[in-house]
Amino acid sequence: MNHYRLLFFLVLFISPFVKGQINTYSPYSYFGYGILSETSNIASVSMGGLGISLMDNNDINYLNPATYSFLDQTSFEVGVKSSFIKMSQDSLVQRNFISGLSIIGLGFPISKKIGVAISLSPYSSVGYDLTTADVITNEMNETIESTYNYYGSGGLNRLLFGFSWKAIESQNSNLAVGLNFNYLFGSIERQTTIFSNNSPVYFRDKSDKIMNGLNIQLGVLYSVYLEDIGDYIINIGAQIQPNSTMNYKIKTLQSMYTGPSYNLNSSDTQILLDDPGTIYNDDFPTSYGLGFSVQDKNQEKWLIGLDYNATSAYSSTQSGYNLSSDIMRNYTEYVIGGFFTPNKSDIYNYFNKVQYRFGISYSSGYMDIGSITDNVSDKLKDISFTFGFGLPMNKKFSIANIGFEYGVLGNNSQTNVIQENYFNLYMSMTLNEKWFSKRKIQ
């Protein structure tokens, strides 16, 4: 019972921070649902995001729900992420620091063939503050400079519940299938303020998009022990998330006021539109992934693998709300990564028991920055290099995970777009122990 009280307390304590924390300052979060977050645990992140074919007994692998049935013990994970970001455009440079919760998750076996997982994590983040100016000449040949400020915040969270069934278990092969139920929820606030140097009157357009939706993810994992050709284990995994629906309501408030400070209750504020919102639906895209990996026969010394992920373009029935077809694009990602452990059973040298991880990830798509700047199609690109460590904590297989990631988000062929150089630090604690073992009478 103490375990359940601890978990309940942690969920209540951490949930407000998942909703309220700032996870990005990227101007690219203006589009779509914002910047998409990692959906894997810290161990997978340290391998570039590899995970579709990983069969781990001590880590919860959310990338493929078929993996939960391989858990030997109850596994509880809490992770945090800190980001150092440098944004540059021509001679302009801005630096930001962000830190917050990356995931909280629980996985456990309920029998020899069935495993369950629950997690809460950010799915997307919106956070931008942009200012532009425009100069026009009116009918009286007067020059008027108008300033536009665009502000956005919020994002989506993902509450996951998944289970897995080991359909085949033999000495040389295993086959498991799994299912994730992903409940997405959250809100995105967007605000546009317009004012001119010729007038004290400001115009403000504020909207809140409140969203929720449920999608499912199917996964399969097959592993085979090839004793005759080198004592290797080959793992093949696949996952697919069919098209689903996202429900949302947009609340809109438009007003004019005497600036620069905004006060809704002031007599100088004139409400032009106050729309409590109407329920709409977005088509949430189909995604799928394939994974292949090879590892040693004991599944603890080394592994190397390759993942491919693809997602169709995000779209909306309200095309003007930053999800228009001329901006959003299909997304593809390639990952190669792995790990090695010098000697997991070494009782004299601790560093021989450490799991050393590495990975490279390259992605293209989600949005088309070329169509925004030059009317020429050119997808947003992201390349990152990762490495990390799995640090054993005790004989119960609990692990402290540390991961480092350096990447570049932007497009080298577009000289006038914003480029983001980022360095991410990931840390998590994965606690493993028997919660559901039967008591024995001596």
Steps between C-alpha positions, in 0.01 A plus 500: 500500500790740566604465135158614381496796738842609376393475135173685567686782675754533219230518232310770692819693568644488149184538285467880546862544391438298182217739414668824598867469413656681201662243271602711200578850377516390137331723238424176313251419776273762336390232255294186551483370855844644577832323539444126545661340806684170534267210575766260627680442829842649575683179409351509149564873465869435574504262203358760262141396569555133416238272649254330265691171516648530852409217736601617847415332830564805718394808297151601384512537123207722395600501131363149450220377730591137422804533727313529832459121535880463525518694831624280783423739786301811574680792339436861605666788311513877552700708254591865450641691203710817487564681170755763401390659171669745266275651232663693218388681185762693306666719767222456759566257787284401798580249775249327728499243777207268573457229759207281595346159540541269201314188615351311791417136439419167661521153346452157653432135412168356614589150381781325314347603169322830566647841584343842561631858478369844598673832433450876490718721280494814281396433139553845348605846616415851385706798613580800278508879523554663159485864390487633144449846349334619181507847344215622279401832343140614536286709260638821646855389422576449868738225606352264760708238676302212647647253748376142531573290808429125493499307826425134565521251786370160608504163330372145524563231761478124451350260753586146391356167605636191328518124531687221328452128452781255428334275243798270442775420749754229425869437552597655166226752418244739646201677347308771682219738405389812680260790504534859626208730575629857471278774644618843381381810681602861548452852373686747281469874556577731208490878509557766236539868592509778239580865562625802305729789578224734375235389749475406869237236419607134505325199348519165678389159369527219755395139448513190718489164326397231750560147369458135586497175309569129523710295260629145506838356412555138403838333539666167425845368594667180383840376623692192391820346638738402218727251674638350179634823348670679786292489819307816409147608576314683224207722594243629253232746610221704347238743623212684337270775622189525280333826409287642783306813599600791722213697655553868569326825584638845421405786732558839337513848653568803279522847648630853450657695784717798583849356537751392577359320807198276452218500755184312410294684764617848399248746351751558217472137390244422231402136445458427129444124519452261789449148363473223763594248234358225285603136500704396194699194397853464366622194312787359702750340261601141445851402607704183489849376579727206424799386704781247470775419750768240573638422845700244694330181613479610866336833405727701726841553339431686174230599251484696176180588317323709239156664514286666234200717596246674278200724571255646249439875501296657780186672375196690622144572396578862590780551247590847622609377843867427419426151367448589135602255229757737348704499825461157662688210338557127540767418757775238474773404747803268485674382816809290554621424851598244755680426826781292644585387854860385563414251778166522678599248769834666593505551877838680508473772234173694506558661157499156338137462612390831346293483181648739243250626240531687171283602206438722197163629384400680181149623425332701228153647481214587736500848347620668180713804583578564136136574418493750787808699396560459125191322364728206417436164665776420751430284806621576852798276584638381832823306558623401846779300664446333836685300761429403857550263790294250693643505853409197716384603847456174693454127467128548425579628149404862568676738262589868481488615137692797361476606136654778291377625165637759259301591192421757233142591402445701184613469140847567360363575153291789636735781603232736629320260736556457872743225598488344845807337651398312812667300774271285714580334832274213607492336842272234640469244776365157412412306814445126462370264766242227562167659591276206426698200623301242696573455868632162599447333841824359635 
